[in-house]
């Protein structure tokens, strides 16, 4: 595979379409409609790349990671009037299973790389830094799904048409350095141009730095179970540079979403309603497993995660992997108003509460000073607020006193980390299943395995620990991918897994 992005061709077409046709009598040899390196500017690339990062967090494709992982970890399942996916529900993965995930992540990363390189060439460190921070998020996600991947040679196609694979742990270290550089780049005053082009944080450099710190902390938390791992040096940097994202500081993107075709906010477009009012994904429904968890705790977030079925009655899920007997689309629940509220809604890239759960775990582990109980309760409360639960603070307080009381967390760092991660799992329903899957692989913190498929043809009673490399790599980059040996979805662990 060549690590280039077809979206650049789309951008070129847009430039041709919208370029001015006015010419003076002195520029007869200068075609203003010709796409060149000089008019594909970082200011044009960055907004669509930032939007594409949001799209990756909201992809609606049936063979892309968001839907696959939402089903694996017990958040979503298929409606009973649709046939179950045999590959997905048996965990019997093949090398085509992850083609779309791999391609789309690399596509967006190529755009961000172009925005970074072109910004640096112009001396615009702010736009370069923003591009680097967004790319760090996607790079980590690729490592968390695939392990070793092409990184250092990925986009230098003139030298490396078949890029080598970097070790996942080396990429993690490189991402820490990348984020350090990005934070330094963000230290200069914001320009008017950056404020306009920044469709994520609208020129708020402090928020960009906090986002970078949050990603740095997530890289550390992933490695918490590695023997002898010490986060001290990186934690010192995080604290010295303002800490992580807190309440009300979600990272979102909105270049101007409207309720028209191909312009709706991504999650709403994929799981809310089309501009004509139809369901864009009628096969995606609540999973009985998470519905039961929320119901058993009288958790008011249930009606924010999921809607009442069209046919009426209670919020109802379907069983993952069940071939017959599941409620059909009219009698099972789709994504609710806490996730899909409006076609113009901001698209989340990194929710505030997710960052706060990371911080709570870091405090519980003794990495960061503070009160673990207070940090944990603040994270849960922010989840209620983020989802728009009515009287969110009061509702969260009742939930914390009854169903999620800190007294159940235990007294050791390990038990408290598992307790926090389980509550984060609940809070992330339908929002970030990759984080939930990563925590399951890291801590195995869920009390039971009711999220496991019931398909009798399943090849394991455990979740896969990774994706297989896509067939496209075995076709176009065979020597490098084959050098990694035989990859198995159950035994070939990501480097940070215990």
Secondary structure as UniProt FT lines:
FT   HELIX           7..18
FT   TURN            25..26
FT   TURN            28..29
FT   TURN            32..33
FT   TURN            37..39
FT   HELIX           42..56
FT   TURN            57..58
FT   TURN            62..63
FT   HELIX           65..72
FT   TURN            73..74
FT   STRAND          76..78
FT   TURN            80..81
FT   HELIX           86..90
FT   TURN            95..98
FT   HELIX           99..122
FT   HELIX           125..146
FT   STRAND          149..150
FT   TURN            152..155
FT   TURN            157..159
FT   STRAND          165..166
FT   HELIX           168..185
FT   TURN            186..187
FT   HELIX           192..197
FT   TURN            199..203
FT   HELIX           205..222
FT   TURN            223..225
FT   TURN            227..228
FT   HELIX           232..240
FT   TURN            241..242
FT   TURN            247..248
FT   STRAND          251..253
FT   TURN            261..262
FT   HELIX           266..271
FT   TURN            275..276
FT   TURN            280..283
FT   STRAND          284..287
FT   HELIX           288..296
FT   TURN            297..298
FT   TURN            300..301
FT   HELIX           302..305
FT   TURN            310..311
FT   TURN            320..321
FT   HELIX           329..331
FT   TURN            337..339
FT   TURN            343..344
FT   STRAND          347..350
FT   HELIX           352..364
FT   TURN            365..366
FT   HELIX           372..387
FT   TURN            390..391
FT   HELIX           392..402
FT   TURN            403..404
FT   HELIX           406..409
FT   HELIX           413..427
FT   TURN            428..431
FT   HELIX           433..443
FT   TURN            450..451
FT   TURN            456..457
FT   HELIX           471..476
FT   HELIX           478..482
FT   TURN            483..484
FT   TURN            489..491
FT   TURN            495..496
//
